Every structure is written in structure tokens, then in C-alpha cells.
Amino acid sequence: MTTHGDAVGPSALSAVPAATDEKLQVNAAIDPSDRTGGAQVRPVNLENVPPALRGLASALGRLRTALGAVAYPLALPSADEAQRVGSALIAQLDDYLLPRLSRPDAPLLVVVGGSTGAGKSTLVNSLVQAPVSSAGVLRPTTRSPVLVTHPDDLAWYSRGELLPGLTRTGQASTAPDALQVVATPAIGPGLALLDAPDIDSVVDHNRKLAAQLLAAADLWLFVTTAARYADAVPWELLTTARLRGTVIALVLDRVPGDAAAEIAAHLGEMLTAKDLGSAPLFVLPETDLDERGLLPEAAIGPMRIWFAQLAADAGARSTVVRQTLDGALAALAPALAGLAEAVDDQARTAQALDERVEAAYRTARRTVEDGLRDGRLLRGEVLARWQEFVGTGDLVRGLESRVGQLRDRLVAALSGRPTPARNLQTAMESQLVTLLRGVAADAAEQSYSAWQAHPAGAALLEPELQRASADLAQRADRLVRDWQQWVLELVRKEAAEKRTVARGAAYAMNGAGLAVMIAVFTSTAFIPTGLEVAAGAGSAVAAQKVLEAIFGDQAIRTLATRARTDLLARVEDLLATEAARYTDRTSAVRLTTAHGTLLRQTATEVETAREELALTGSGS
């Protein structure tokens, strides 16, 4: 630890530890409110970047694009933190990393940060010997951040490449995006001071802006007081700075003379415990301000000399820039690993939610298949209408020996009694529609319950999802009618090649089509019960014998199989549309499943480029 009594050389700043492997926490304190994962990507102009840095800048540009594409829409514990860290990384790329790579020789930016009432504005004014930043008793005092630079460096800070989201102004402003730029020869060329808002301001925007400005610093000058140096918020930001490898110097302000040694020693112990023991420490005694509101020269003189030395030493400034730049780049890899894990978490959760829906609608499809297989659809009204259509009694009992007579009876029935045929078709339609409405309703309710049991799923639900679609009944009606028409056309097409039909029974095809539908309703697994034994079994045989008489045995099986397959395919489409009401809500997550891989790839590219560049000379 070095105190203000020594003329500290700028080279002492190079001893700050490198970033560690913490992931999401590295940039947790940086939370600019106007940055999101979907923020517009600003193209990287490699022409402005020195040739030696273009590989790294290109990799950072790809990283910026990847971060801009990532979102975390599902309500998961990792989502909010990932969104916040992703926004912070985008801000740091835009505000600092890409601009600094384009001009590594640009003036050194010293951001003066600290707690409310720590005396930041008074310190900046005292360092430049002019009241450039408003200081006072009312809090928060600093309405907009104030950047003080030498006139020779005014062009760089006025262009807006650094902190491009802030609008430059020449006077104090209350606009939330304003940055007041003041030029004065009192500060040496090559160095600028930025008076940031309070890190613990009661104004939410001020706190976020302070964190954003600190993330854009080449050097943090952290100001605290003898009464506030142990507060939690400053130490959180100091830890963030250490993890990011930012060069730090500290000012302990308003220290009572009789307690200076004791307080400085205690603060030094705390800094050492946080791996910040090498950071320069300036201790300013409690003193009266002069008539201009500035600290007396005896108090501020050593720090003014220190900054003058830093401004005059291009090598020292370059060391600071390279160390902070390298630290910020090194911190990207672990932070991006955390973001990639959060993306994977989103993808896994979306898949789990989709699987719950798929299971519910798979059960619905299986119920329909079982309904066709076990003969339940033949019972009740359908069975009665089939018996009415083909006749009962002697007809059913004589089917085995009088197939030809049955065909004639079928023709007569169609030509003389059209109503039974239509009644049968309507009964089958009603039975199928009822089944489809039931399974769709059950699947919707099961899916709703399954998602409701998961926090991420519950956040996606709306009340109407608990029921089948409002137009499900109409779509089911249309499905069955279209299928029935398709079966009739199938039978007609098949019968067109049968001579026996062509010679006088072509108009019997409607009846044959109905028989095919009955065959679909009475699979080989049909097991009738009670009074249905004779009539039900006889009906199944009747359908088969009618078709055998007209088409032949193999054709019967082929027609029934094709009709059943087509019906199930239509049911599959209907239920898939119903399931999509749920899965469409996770589709955005499914589209980002590759983003985790992309983040890892770009992180590797950036880290490889950083190691090859060896900004700090170590290559790591």
C-alpha cells in the first residue's frame, strides 16, 4: 500500500492481480438499463484498428454479434442474471473494448467513482484547480457525468467513439444520456478525469450509469471516506474491478488527523484481503476548503503531481491501458461460459416443456388409435345405423352363403332408401368428432397442468390454453367429412377397374365406401359385449363380405388399411395444430439452441487472439 506522502511512480499501477474464473459475477455490477441482448449490433470498422489488433477486434465483433442474438425468454433462475451480464458485456464492448482497440494510444481515461458524499466532484475540481464539476450538500449532486480533458484531446472525447451511447454537451445537463465535456489546460494532455455519479445513488439511473462509466475506465480512481470505507457497495465494485483486471487507485477522504494512521492501516488490511494490496492509496486529511471550494494544495498536491507524472509518461499510460484492456478481455471467457450455460438451461427447459406437451398429445393420438382398434366407435348410434343400412335377421345370418344376394340387397337399399346411408354416415361422423373433441380437451388440460407445475411453463400460460381451441369442433367436423369423401373417392377409383361393378353396380360404391368406413371402425381387435355380440360381430363380417363380393379379399384389407392410415394422419395433423398452441411459445428458445455453442466458439476466438497479442507481455 502506498499513501499520499510518497511521490508514487505510475509503474506501481501494474501490480493489480489478473482476472479469476468467476463466471456471471465478473460483470454483475455493470447494469446499463438501455442495453439488452437484442440491442442493435454496431458494425466494427476494422480500418480504424491498428493492423496488430485487427484479429482481436474482428473476434470481438463476432462476439458482439453473437451476444446481440442471444435471448433468455424463459423464466428461469439463471435468466435474469444472464440477461444482466449479457447486457453488461455488450455495453463494455461498445463503450470501451472496441473503441480502445481502435485507438490504443488514445488519452487515458480515469473514472472517479465512489459513494454518495465522498467528495468526488470536489476532488476533480481540486485536481484541475477549477470548479468544473458541481459540488454541494444536496444529493445527488452530480446531475450528468463530467469529463475533464486537455484541449489537445478534446477531439477524441467529442467524437463519441468511447461511450457512444452518451450525448456530448458543453454544459451541465439533466438529460439521462448527457456527458458534459470540459477542456482545460490545467490537466496534462494524454489523460482525462471523468466525475461519475454516485455508485449508491438513490436515483436508479445514476447507479447504473456509474457502473457503466466505471466499466469504460482505463483506471478507476475510487473515492471513499473515513466514515464509509467499509460499506458493502464500494467493496462489491472494487471486487468487480479486480476480477476484470482493471487498474485501481484509491482515495481515502476526510480522515481525522489523529486517526489517519489507524484508518489507513485498517483499509490497507481490507485491500490486502481482497487482493488489492498493491493499489495506490491516497489519504486526504479532514480539512477546510478554500474560497473556491477546493482542497488546499497541501492536501491535494501529492496527488496532482502523481497524475501529472502519469500524463507525461506515455509508457506508463500504455502500461495501464494494456493491463486494463487485457484484464477486461480475460474476464470475457468465464463470463461467456456462464452465459452459454444459461442458454443451454433455456434449451433444456424448453425441451422438457415440449416433451410434456408431446406426451399429452401422444396419449390423445393413442386413444384415437385404440378407439379404432377396439371397436368402441361401432357401438351405439353407429351400430344401429349400420344394421338399418344393411338389414338384420336373416340377412346377417345368411351372409356366409348369400354374398351375391347381399350385394343385390345393398344396391337396392342404396337406390330405394337413401336415408339409412346418410344416417349411417352422419352417425360415424358424430362418433369420430366426439372422440376427437374429447381427446383434444384432455390433452389440453394435461399440458396445462404439466406446464403449470414448472415455473418457466407457468409464466407462458394463458387461460385459453387449458381448453382445446375454440374452433376445434369445426375443424374436427371438417376433418371427418373430408376423410369420408376421400374414402368414397378411394372406393370409386378402386372399383373402376372391377368389371362386375362396371356392368351394373357402379352406383353401389357409396355403400361400399360406407362399408370400408365400418371396417375401419371394426378392427380385428374388436371384442363386443352383451347384446352387441351377435349384431356387432355380424356387422364386422357384413362389412368384410360386402367388400369381398365387390373387390376381393386382398383389396378389402388394402382399402381398410389405407383408410385407417389416412384417418390417423389427419388426426395427427389436427392434434399437432393443437399442441402447437403450446410449443409455439417455446419456439424462440428452440431457435437459439445453437447460441450456446456460438458463444463458446467466439469466447475461444477472443481468448486465443488475446493470448497471441500478449498485451501484458506474459501471453496469458
C-alpha positions in Angstrom: 0.0 0.0 0.0 1.3 3.4 -0.9 0.0 6.6 0.7 -0.2 10.2 -0.5 3.0 11.1 1.3 5.1 9.4 -1.4 5.6 10.5 -5.0 4.3 7.3 -6.5 5.5 6.4 -9.9 2.9 5.3 -12.4 4.6 1.9 -12.9 3.2 0.9 -9.5 -0.2 0.6 -11.1 0.8 -2.6 -13.0 0.7 -4.9 -10.0 -3.1 -5.5 -9.9 -4.0 -9.2 -10.0 -5.4 -10.7 -13.2 -9.0 -11.8 -13.5 -10.1 -15.0 -11.9 -12.5 -17.7 -13.1 -15.7 -16.4 -11.6 -18.4 -16.5 -14.4 -21.5 -14.5 -14.3 -20.3 -12.5 -11.3 -17.5 -10.8 -13.2 -19.7 -8.1 -14.7 -22.6 -8.4 -12.3 -22.3 -4.8 -11.1 -22.5 -3.4 -14.6 -26.1 -3.0 -15.5 -26.8 -0.2 -18.0 -30.5 -0.1 -18.4 -30.6 0.6 -22.2 -28.6 -2.5 -23.2 -30.3 -5.8 -24.0 -29.4 -9.0 -25.7 -31.5 -7.8 -28.6 -29.7 -4.4 -28.9 -28.7 -3.3 -32.3 -25.3 -4.5 -33.4 -23.0 -1.7 -34.4 -20.5 -2.9 -37.1 -16.9 -2.9 -36.3 -14.8 -0.7 -38.6 -11.5 -2.6 -38.8 -10.0 0.1 -41.0 -9.5 2.2 -37.9 -7.9 -0.6 -35.9 -4.1 -0.9 -35.9 -3.1 -4.0 -38.0 -1.7 -5.8 -35.0 -5.0 -5.6 -33.2 -7.4 -6.4 -36.1 -7.5 -10.1 -35.4 -8.7 -9.4 -31.8 -11.1 -6.7 -33.0 -12.6 -9.0 -35.6 -13.1 -11.7 -32.9 -14.8 -9.1 -30.6 -17.0 -8.0 -33.5 -18.2 -11.6 -33.9 -18.7 -11.8 -30.2 -20.8 -8.6 -30.3 -23.0 -10.1 -33.0 -23.4 -13.4 -31.0 -24.3 -11.5 -27.8 -26.9 -9.4 -29.8 -28.6 -12.6 -31.0 -28.9 -14.3 -27.6 -32.1 -14.0 -25.5 -33.3 -15.7 -22.4 -37.1 -15.7 -22.7 -37.9 -18.5 -20.2 -38.4 -17.5 -16.6 -35.5 -19.4 -15.0 -33.3 -18.6 -12.1 -30.4 -18.1 -14.5 -32.2 -15.9 -16.9 -32.3 -12.6 -15.2 -28.6 -12.7 -14.3 -27.6 -13.9 -17.8 -29.6 -11.1 -19.3 -27.9 -8.6 -17.0 -24.4 -9.9 -17.7 -25.1 -10.1 -21.4 -26.2 -6.5 -21.4 -23.1 -5.5 -19.4 -20.8 -7.3 -21.9 -22.5 -5.6 -24.8 -22.1 -2.2 -23.1 -18.4 -2.9 -22.4 -17.8 -3.9 -25.9 -19.5 -0.8 -27.3 -18.3 1.6 -24.6 -14.7 0.5 -24.1 -13.2 -2.5 -25.7 -13.9 -1.8 -29.4 -13.2 1.9 -29.1 -10.0 1.3 -27.2 -8.8 -1.3 -29.7 -9.3 1.2 -32.5 -7.2 3.8 -30.6 -4.8 2.1 -28.1 -2.9 5.4 -28.0 -5.9 7.5 -27.1 -5.8 9.5 -23.9 -6.0 7.6 -20.6 -9.5 7.8 -19.1 -9.5 8.0 -15.3 -13.1 7.5 -13.9 -13.6 8.9 -10.5 -16.2 6.9 -8.7 -17.4 6.4 -5.1 -20.2 6.6 -2.7 -22.7 9.5 -2.1 -21.0 12.4 -0.4 -17.5 11.0 -0.8 -16.2 14.2 -2.3 -15.6 13.1 -5.9 -16.6 16.4 -7.5 -14.5 18.4 -5.0 -11.6 16.1 -5.7 -11.9 16.6 -9.5 -12.2 20.3 -9.2 -9.2 20.4 -6.9 -7.1 18.3 -9.2 -7.7 20.7 -12.1 -7.8 23.8 -9.9 -11.2 24.9 -11.3 -14.8 24.4 -10.4 -15.6 22.2 -13.4 -18.0 19.8 -11.7 -20.9 20.8 -9.5 -20.3 20.0 -5.8 -22.7 20.7 -2.9 -24.6 19.5 0.1 -27.8 18.3 -1.7 -27.7 14.7 -3.0 -27.4 13.6 -5.7 -25.1 16.5 -6.7 -23.8 15.2 -10.0 -26.6 15.5 -12.5 -24.7 14.4 -15.5 -21.2 13.0 -15.6 -18.4 15.5 -16.3 -15.3 14.6 -18.3 -12.4 16.9 -18.0 -9.7 16.7 -20.6 -6.8 18.8 -22.2 -7.8 20.8 -25.2 -5.5 18.7 -27.4 -7.5 15.6 -26.5 -10.9 17.2 -26.9 -11.5 15.8 -30.4 -11.2 12.2 -29.2 -13.7 12.6 -26.4 -16.1 14.7 -28.5 -16.3 12.2 -31.4 -18.2 9.8 -29.2 -16.3 6.6 -30.1 -15.8 6.0 -26.4 -19.2 5.7 -24.6 -21.1 6.2 -27.8 -24.5 6.0 -26.1 -23.9 9.3 -24.3 -24.6 12.6 -26.0 -21.8 15.1 -25.7 -22.6 18.6 -24.3 -20.5 21.6 -23.3 -22.6 22.4 -20.2 -24.2 20.7 -17.2 -27.4 18.8 -18.2 -30.1 16.8 -16.5 -30.6 14.7 -19.6 -30.2 11.0 -18.7 -27.8 10.4 -21.7 -25.7 13.5 -21.4 -21.9 13.7 -20.9 -20.5 17.1 -20.2 -17.1 17.5 -21.8 -14.8 20.3 -20.4 -11.4 21.2 -21.8 -8.8 22.8 -19.6 -5.0 23.1 -19.8 -4.9 22.5 -16.1 -4.8 18.8 -16.8 -2.0 17.4 -18.9 -2.5 16.0 -22.4 -2.9 12.3 -22.6 -5.2 11.9 -19.5 -8.8 12.8 -18.7 -10.8 12.7 -15.5 -14.5 11.6 -15.5 -16.6 12.5 -12.5 -19.2 9.7 -12.3 -22.5 9.6 -10.5 -22.7 8.0 -7.1 -22.4 4.3 -7.1 -25.0 4.1 -4.3 -27.2 7.0 -5.5 -30.9 7.0 -4.6 -31.6 7.5 -8.3 -31.6 4.2 -10.1 -30.4 5.6 -13.4 -27.4 7.3 -11.6 -26.3 4.0 -10.1 -26.5 2.2 -13.4 -24.7 5.0 -15.2 -21.9 5.0 -12.6 -21.4 1.3 -13.2 -21.4 1.8 -16.9 -18.8 4.5 -16.7 -16.6 2.5 -14.4 -16.6 -0.3 -16.9 -15.3 2.1 -19.6 -12.4 3.3 -17.4 -8.7 2.6 -18.1 -8.1 3.4 -14.4 -10.6 3.6 -11.5 -9.9 6.4 -9.0 -12.1 5.1 -6.2 -13.0 7.7 -3.6 -14.3 6.8 -0.1 -14.3 8.4 3.3 -13.1 7.6 6.8 -16.7 7.1 7.8 -17.8 5.0 4.7 -14.7 2.9 3.6 -16.1 -0.3 5.0 -19.5 0.0 3.3 -20.6 -3.1 1.2 -21.4 -1.4 -2.1 -17.9 0.1 -2.7 -16.3 -3.3 -2.0 -18.6 -5.1 -4.4 -17.5 -2.7 -7.2 -13.8 -3.0 -6.1 -14.1 -6.8 -6.3 -15.7 -6.5 -9.7 -12.8 -4.3 -10.8 -10.2 -6.8 -9.5 -12.0 -9.7 -11.3 -11.9 -7.7 -14.5 -8.3 -6.7 -14.1 -9.0 -3.0 -14.0 -6.2 -0.8 -12.7 -7.3 0.8 -9.5 -6.1 3.7 -7.3 -8.0 4.7 -4.1 -8.6 7.9 -2.2 -9.4 7.9 1.5 -11.0 11.3 2.1 -11.9 13.3 5.2 -9.6 11.4 7.5 -9.3 12.9 11.0 -5.7 13.7 11.7 -5.4 11.8 15.0 -6.9 8.6 13.3 -5.2 8.7 9.9 -2.6 6.0 10.6 -5.1 3.7 12.2 -7.8 4.0 9.5 -5.2 3.8 6.7 -3.8 0.6 8.2 -7.2 -0.9 8.6 -8.2 -0.1 5.0 -4.8 -1.5 3.8 -5.6 -4.8 5.6 -9.0 -4.9 3.9 -7.4 -4.2 0.5 -4.9 -6.9 1.0 -7.6 -9.4 2.0 -9.3 -8.6 -1.3 -6.1 -9.0 -3.4 -5.9 -5.2 -3.8 -3.0 -4.5 -1.6 -0.9 -3.2 -4.5 -3.3 -0.5 -5.4 -2.0 3.1 -4.7 -3.8 4.7 -1.8 -4.0 8.5 -1.2 -5.1 9.6 2.2 -6.6 13.1 2.3 -6.9 14.7 5.8 -10.1 16.3 7.0 -9.6 20.0 6.1 -11.5 23.2 5.2 -12.0 24.1 1.6 -10.7 27.4 0.2 -12.9 30.2 -1.1 -13.3 28.4 -4.4 -14.5 25.3 -2.8 -11.2 23.4 -3.5 -8.9 21.3 -1.3 -5.8 23.1 -0.1 -2.6 22.5 -2.0 -1.0 20.8 0.9 -3.7 18.1 0.8 -4.1 17.7 -2.9 -0.6 18.5 -4.1 0.9 15.0 -4.0 -2.0 13.6 -6.0 -1.8 16.3 -8.6 1.9 15.6 -9.0 1.2 11.9 -9.4 -1.4 12.5 -12.1 1.0 15.0 -13.8 3.7 12.3 -13.9 1.2 9.8 -15.4 0.1 12.2 -18.0 3.7 13.0 -19.0 4.8 9.3 -19.2 3.4 7.7 -22.4 5.0 4.4 -21.4 3.2 4.4 -18.1 -0.1 5.3 -19.7 0.3 2.5 -22.2 1.0 0.0 -19.4 -2.2 1.0 -17.6 -4.2 0.7 -20.8 -2.8 -2.6 -21.8 -3.2 -4.1 -18.3 -6.9 -3.0 -18.0 -7.6 -4.0 -21.6 -6.1 -7.4 -21.1 -7.9 -7.8 -17.8 -11.3 -7.0 -19.4 -10.6 -9.4 -22.3 -9.5 -12.2 -19.9 -12.7 -11.7 -17.9 -14.8 -12.4 -21.0 -14.2 -16.1 -21.2 -15.6 -17.1 -17.8 -18.5 -14.7 -18.2 -19.3 -16.1 -21.6 -19.1 -19.6 -20.2 -21.8 -18.6 -17.7 -24.0 -17.2 -20.5 -23.6 -20.3 -22.6 -24.7 -22.4 -19.7 -27.7 -20.1 -19.3 -28.5 -20.6 -23.0 -28.2 -24.4 -22.5 -30.5 -24.1 -19.5 -33.1 -22.4 -21.6 -32.8 -25.1 -24.3 -33.1 -27.9 -21.9 -36.1 -26.4 -20.2 -37.8 -25.7 -23.5 -37.3 -29.3 -24.5 -38.6 -30.5 -21.2 -41.8 -28.4 -21.6 -42.2 -29.5 -25.1 -41.9 -33.2 -24.1 -44.7 -32.7 -21.6 -47.0 -31.4 -24.3 -45.9 -34.1 -26.7 -46.7 -36.8 -24.1 -50.2 -35.4 -23.6 -51.0 -35.3 -27.3 -49.2 -38.6 -27.9 -51.7 -40.1 -25.4 -54.5 -38.4 -27.4 -53.4 -40.0 -30.6 -53.1 -43.4 -29.0 -56.6 -43.0 -27.6 -57.9 -42.5 -31.1 -56.0 -45.5 -32.4 -57.3 -47.6 -29.6 -60.8 -46.4 -30.4 -60.4 -47.6 -34.0 -58.8 -50.9 -32.8 -61.2 -51.9 -30.0 -64.5 -51.3 -31.8 -65.9 -48.8 -29.3 -66.8 -46.4 -32.2 -69.1 -49.1 -33.6 -71.3 -49.1 -30.6 -74.5 -47.2 -30.0 -75.8 -45.0 -32.9 -73.3 -46.2 -35.5 -74.1 -49.8 -34.8 -77.9 -49.1 -35.1 -77.5 -47.2 -38.3 -75.3 -49.9 -39.8 -77.9 -52.5 -39.0 -80.5 -50.3 -40.5 -78.4 -49.8 -43.6 -77.6 -53.4 -44.5 -80.6 -55.1 -42.8 -80.6 -57.6 -39.9 -82.1 -61.0 -39.1 -82.0 -63.5 -42.0 -79.7 -61.2 -43.9 -76.9 -61.2 -41.3 -77.3 -64.9 -40.6 -77.2 -65.8 -44.3 -74.1 -63.6 -45.1 -71.8 -66.6 -45.5 -73.8 -68.3 -48.2 -75.5 -65.4 -49.9 -72.8 -62.9 -50.7 -74.3 -62.2 -54.1 -77.7 -61.7 -52.7 -76.3 -59.3 -50.1 -74.7 -57.3 -52.9 -78.1 -57.0 -54.6 -79.8 -56.1 -51.4 -77.1 -53.4 -50.9 -77.8 -52.0 -54.4 -81.5 -52.0 -53.8 -81.0 -50.3 -50.4 -79.0 -47.5 -52.0 -81.4 -46.9 -54.8 -84.6 -47.2 -52.9 -83.7 -46.0 -49.4 -81.1 -43.2 -49.4 -81.8 -42.1 -45.8 -80.2 -45.0 -44.0 -77.0 -44.4 -45.8 -76.9 -40.8 -44.9 -77.9 -41.6 -41.3 -75.0 -44.1 -41.1 -72.5 -41.6 -42.5 -73.8 -38.9 -40.0 -73.6 -41.3 -37.1 -70.0 -42.2 -37.9 -69.1 -38.5 -38.3 -70.7 -37.7 -34.9 -68.9 -40.6 -33.2 -65.5 -39.6 -34.6 -65.9 -35.9 -33.8 -67.0 -36.7 -30.3 -63.9 -38.8 -29.8 -61.6 -36.1 -31.3 -63.1 -33.3 -29.2 -62.7 -35.4 -26.0 -59.0 -36.4 -26.6 -58.1 -32.8 -27.6 -59.7 -31.4 -24.5 -57.9 -34.0 -22.3 -54.6 -33.3 -23.9 -55.0 -29.5 -23.5 -55.8 -29.9 -19.8 -52.9 -32.3 -19.2 -50.5 -30.0 -21.0 -51.7 -27.0 -19.0 -51.3 -28.9 -15.7 -47.8 -30.1 -16.7 -46.7 -26.5 -17.6 -48.3 -25.0 -14.5 -46.2 -27.3 -12.4 -43.0 -25.7 -13.8 -42.2 -22.0 -13.1 -41.0 -21.4 -16.7 -44.0 -23.1 -18.1 -46.5 -21.3 -15.8 -45.1 -18.0 -17.0 -46.0 -18.9 -20.6 -49.6 -20.0 -19.9 -52.8 -18.2 -20.7 -56.3 -19.3 -19.6 -57.5 -20.3 -23.0 -54.7 -22.9 -23.2 -56.5 -25.0 -20.6 -59.1 -25.9 -23.2 -59.0 -27.1 -26.8 -59.1 -24.4 -29.5 -62.3 -22.5 -29.8 -62.7 -23.8 -33.4 -61.6 -27.4 -32.6 -65.2 -28.7 -33.1 -65.5 -27.1 -36.5 -62.1 -28.4 -37.6 -62.9 -31.9 -36.4 -66.2 -31.8 -38.3 -64.3 -30.8 -41.4 -61.7 -33.4 -40.9 -64.2 -36.3 -40.7 -66.2 -35.1 -43.6 -63.1 -34.7 -45.8 -62.0 -38.2 -44.7 -65.3 -39.7 -45.6 -65.3 -38.0 -49.0 -61.7 -39.3 -49.5 -62.8 -42.9 -48.7 -65.7 -42.7 -51.2 -63.3 -41.4 -53.9 -60.9 -44.2 -53.0 -63.5 -46.9 -53.4 -64.8 -45.4 -56.6 -61.3 -45.3 -58.0 -60.6 -49.0 -57.0 -64.0 -50.1 -58.3 -63.4 -48.5 -61.7 -61.2 -51.5 -62.6 -63.7 -54.1 -61.5 -65.8 -55.5 -64.4 -68.6 -56.8 -62.2 -69.1 -53.3 -60.8 -68.9 -51.7 -64.2 -71.7 -54.0 -65.6 -74.4 -52.6 -63.4 -73.4 -51.9 -59.8 -71.3 -48.8 -60.1 -73.8 -46.8 -58.0 -73.3 -49.2 -55.2 -69.9 -47.6 -54.5 -71.3 -45.3 -51.8 -72.5 -48.3 -49.9 -69.1 -50.0 -50.4 -67.4 -46.8 -49.2 -69.5 -46.9 -46.0 -68.6 -50.5 -45.6 -64.9 -49.5 -45.8 -65.5 -47.0 -43.0 -67.2 -49.6 -40.9 -64.2 -51.9 -41.5 -62.0 -49.1 -40.1 -64.3 -48.9 -37.1 -64.1 -52.6 -36.5 -60.5 -53.7 -36.4 -59.6 -57.3 -35.7 -59.3 -56.5 -32.1 -63.0 -55.7 -31.7 -64.5 -57.6 -28.8 -68.3 -57.0 -28.5 -70.1 -57.3 -25.2 -73.6 -58.2 -24.0 -76.3 -57.8 -26.6 -73.7 -56.5 -29.1 -72.1 -59.9 -29.5 -74.3 -61.1 -32.3 -75.1 -57.8 -34.0 -71.6 -56.4 -33.6 -69.7 -59.4 -34.8 -72.2 -59.9 -37.6 -71.7 -56.3 -38.6 -68.0 -56.7 -38.9 -68.5 -59.8 -41.0 -71.1 -57.9 -43.1 -68.7 -55.1 -43.9 -66.0 -57.6 -44.9 -68.3 -59.8 -47.0 -69.8 -56.8 -48.9 -66.3 -55.7 -49.8 -65.1 -59.2 -50.7 -68.0 -59.6 -53.0 -67.1 -56.5 -54.9 -63.4 -56.2 -54.7 -61.8 -59.4 -53.5 -60.2 -60.4 -50.2 -56.8 -58.6 -50.7 -58.4 -55.4 -51.9 -60.5 -55.3 -48.8 -57.5 -55.4 -46.5 -55.7 -52.8 -48.6 -58.7 -50.4 -48.7 -59.3 -50.7 -45.0 -55.6 -50.2 -44.1 -55.3 -47.2 -46.4 -58.5 -45.6 -45.0 -57.3 -46.1 -41.4 -53.8 -44.8 -42.2 -55.3 -41.7 -43.8 -57.6 -41.0 -41.0 -54.9 -41.3 -38.4 -52.7 -38.9 -40.5 -55.5 -36.4 -40.5 -55.9 -36.8 -36.7 -52.1 -36.4 -36.3 -52.3 -33.0 -38.1 -55.3 -31.9 -36.1 -53.6 -32.7 -32.8 -50.3 -31.3 -33.9 -52.0 -28.0 -34.5 -53.5 -28.1 -31.0 -50.1 -28.9 -29.5 -48.5 -26.1 -31.4 -50.5 -23.6 -29.2 -48.1 -24.6 -26.5 -44.9 -25.4 -28.4 -45.1 -22.2 -30.4 -44.4 -20.4 -27.1 -41.1 -22.2 -26.7 -40.1 -22.0 -30.4 -38.0 -18.9 -29.8 -35.9 -20.9 -27.4 -35.5 -23.8 -29.8 -34.2 -21.4 -32.4 -31.4 -20.3 -30.0 -30.1 -23.8 -29.1 -27.0 -23.2 -31.2 -26.3 -19.9 -29.5 -24.6 -21.6 -26.5 -22.1 -23.2 -28.9 -21.7 -19.9 -30.7 -20.8 -18.1 -27.5 -18.3 -20.7 -26.6 -16.7 -20.6 -30.0 -16.4 -16.8 -30.1 -15.1 -16.8 -26.5 -12.4 -19.2 -27.6 -11.5 -17.0 -30.6 -11.2 -13.9 -28.4 -9.1 -15.7 -25.8 -6.8 -17.1 -28.5 -6.4 -13.7 -30.0 -5.7 -12.1 -26.6 -3.0 -14.7 -25.8 -1.4 -14.2 -29.2 -1.3 -10.5 -28.7 0.2 -10.7 -25.2 -0.8 -7.2 -24.1 0.9 -7.5 -20.8 3.9 -9.3 -22.2 3.0 -12.7 -20.5 0.8 -14.1 -23.2 -1.8 -15.2 -20.7 
